[in-house]
Amino acid sequence: MKIYTKTGDKGETSLYGGTRVSKASARVESYGTIDELNSFIGFAKAEINDERILNQLKKIQFDLFTVGSESATPTDKLMLANGKSRLSLMISETEIEELEQWMDEFEATLEPLQYFILPGGGKGATSLHICRTVCRRAERSLVFLNGHEEVRPELIKYLNRLSDYLFVLARYVSKIHGEQEEYWNPNDRGQ
């Protein structure tokens, strides 16, 4: 089977359920940004050696495929006639609470924040800060989509919590690697 289909050569793609839309649509932008985030998380994993963190990030990548598949499904195609979802998996409060639990465990080991953190540190922490910013963009794209078509609130909530998790994880990775955090102190001016 060939990877190319040529069906997108005119700037359109098919959503789950067969609906054809422009590749510039809010829905395509949304799941495309989620896919980009997933790739950046894979990149960050290459810079991290901690098995616990790697397992969490692998689970998050799995969950992001779930978020992406739902964002690629128009709301009117999501539910079957019997009231069940067309998708075998959907993000729920369980995945959101899991992120909160992981965050709480990492935060308990960190110094309280007094200033904003400048994105940086070693390669692992810096990669996670990039993931955080891409996650925020993915969240904004889902919120934008929700302004035009209904999006389940759990998807937006998941991405919001994930960006918080990625911030805390970047701080934790800096700590376990002995890397000094740099702060944005308005009184310092970077001197």
C-alpha positions in Angstrom: 0.0 0.0 0.0 1.4 3.4 -0.9 1.5 6.2 1.7 0.4 8.9 -0.8 -3.3 9.0 -1.9 -3.3 12.3 -3.9 -6.7 13.1 -2.4 -5.3 16.2 -0.6 -3.6 17.7 -3.6 -6.2 20.4 -3.9 -6.0 21.5 -0.3 -8.7 19.4 1.2 -8.7 16.4 3.6 -11.2 14.0 5.0 -12.3 14.1 8.6 -13.3 10.9 10.5 -16.6 10.0 9.1 -15.7 11.1 5.5 -16.6 14.8 5.5 -14.2 16.7 3.2 -12.9 20.1 4.5 -10.2 22.6 3.7 -6.8 21.8 5.2 -7.0 25.4 6.6 -10.1 24.7 8.6 -10.2 25.2 12.4 -10.7 21.5 13.0 -7.7 20.5 10.9 -5.6 23.2 12.5 -6.6 21.8 15.9 -5.7 18.2 15.4 -2.6 19.2 13.4 -1.3 21.1 16.4 -2.1 18.2 18.7 -0.1 16.0 16.3 2.8 18.5 16.4 2.7 18.5 20.2 2.9 14.7 20.2 6.0 14.9 18.0 7.7 17.4 20.3 7.0 15.1 23.2 8.7 12.3 21.3 11.6 14.6 20.8 11.7 15.5 24.5 11.7 11.8 25.4 15.0 11.4 23.5 16.6 13.8 26.0 15.3 12.2 29.2 16.6 9.0 30.9 14.2 8.7 33.9 12.0 5.6 33.4 9.1 7.0 35.4 9.0 10.2 33.3 9.3 8.3 30.1 6.4 6.1 31.0 4.3 9.1 31.8 5.2 10.8 28.5 4.4 7.6 26.6 0.9 7.5 28.2 0.5 11.2 27.3 1.4 10.5 23.7 -1.2 7.7 23.6 -3.8 10.1 25.2 -2.9 12.8 22.6 -3.8 10.4 19.8 -7.1 10.0 21.5 -7.6 13.8 21.8 -6.5 14.1 18.1 -8.9 11.5 16.9 -11.8 13.2 18.6 -10.8 16.6 17.3 -10.8 15.1 13.8 -14.4 14.0 14.2 -17.2 16.4 13.6 -19.6 16.5 16.5 -22.5 15.3 14.4 -20.5 12.2 13.4 -19.2 11.5 17.0 -22.2 9.6 18.3 -23.8 6.5 16.8 -27.6 6.0 16.6 -27.5 3.9 19.8 -26.1 6.9 21.8 -22.5 5.4 22.0 -19.4 7.1 20.7 -18.1 6.2 17.3 -14.6 6.3 18.9 -13.5 3.4 21.1 -11.6 5.8 23.4 -12.4 9.3 24.7 -10.5 11.5 27.2 -12.3 11.7 30.5 -11.8 13.1 34.0 -9.6 10.0 34.7 -6.8 11.2 32.4 -7.1 14.8 33.7 -6.9 13.6 37.3 -3.9 11.4 36.4 -2.0 14.5 35.2 -2.9 16.3 38.4 -1.6 13.5 40.5 1.7 13.4 38.6 2.0 17.1 38.9 1.4 17.1 42.6 4.1 14.4 43.1 6.7 16.5 41.2 5.7 19.8 42.7 6.2 18.4 46.2 9.9 18.1 45.5 10.3 21.6 44.0 11.1 25.0 45.5 8.0 27.3 45.5 8.0 29.8 42.6 8.7 33.4 43.4 9.3 34.7 39.9 8.4 33.5 36.4 10.8 30.9 35.0 12.7 31.7 31.8 12.3 28.7 29.5 15.7 26.9 29.4 17.9 24.5 31.3 19.3 21.4 29.8 18.1 19.8 26.6 15.4 17.8 28.4 13.9 20.8 30.3 14.1 23.1 27.3 12.4 20.5 25.2 9.6 20.2 27.7 9.2 24.0 27.8 8.8 23.9 24.0 6.2 21.1 24.5 4.4 23.4 27.0 4.1 26.3 24.5 2.9 24.0 21.7 0.4 22.5 24.1 -0.9 26.0 24.9 -1.3 26.7 21.1 -3.1 23.4 20.7 -5.4 24.4 23.6 -6.1 27.8 21.9 -6.9 26.1 18.6 -9.4 23.8 20.4 -11.0 26.9 22.1 -11.2 28.6 18.7 -12.8 25.5 17.1 -15.3 25.4 20.0 -16.4 28.9 19.0 -17.5 27.5 15.7 -18.3 23.8 16.4 -18.9 22.1 19.7 -15.9 20.5 21.4 -16.3 18.4 24.5 -15.0 20.4 27.4 -12.8 17.5 28.6 -10.6 18.0 25.6 -9.9 21.6 26.4 -9.5 20.8 30.1 -7.0 18.0 29.3 -4.8 20.2 27.2 -5.0 23.0 29.9 -3.9 20.5 32.5 -1.2 19.0 30.3 0.5 22.4 29.7 0.7 22.8 33.5 2.1 19.3 33.8 4.7 20.0 31.2 5.8 23.2 33.0 6.1 21.4 36.3 7.9 18.5 34.6 10.4 20.9 33.0 11.2 22.3 36.4 11.5 18.7 37.8 13.9 17.6 35.0 16.0 20.7 35.7 16.2 19.7 39.3 17.1 16.1 38.8 19.8 17.1 36.3 21.2 19.7 38.7 20.5 22.6 36.3 19.9 26.0 37.7 16.5 27.6 36.9 16.7 31.1 35.5 14.1 33.6 36.7 12.4 36.6 35.1 12.9 39.1 37.8 11.7 42.6 36.7 14.2 44.2 39.1 17.1 42.3 37.5 16.7 43.1 33.8 18.7 40.0 32.8 21.9 41.3 34.3 
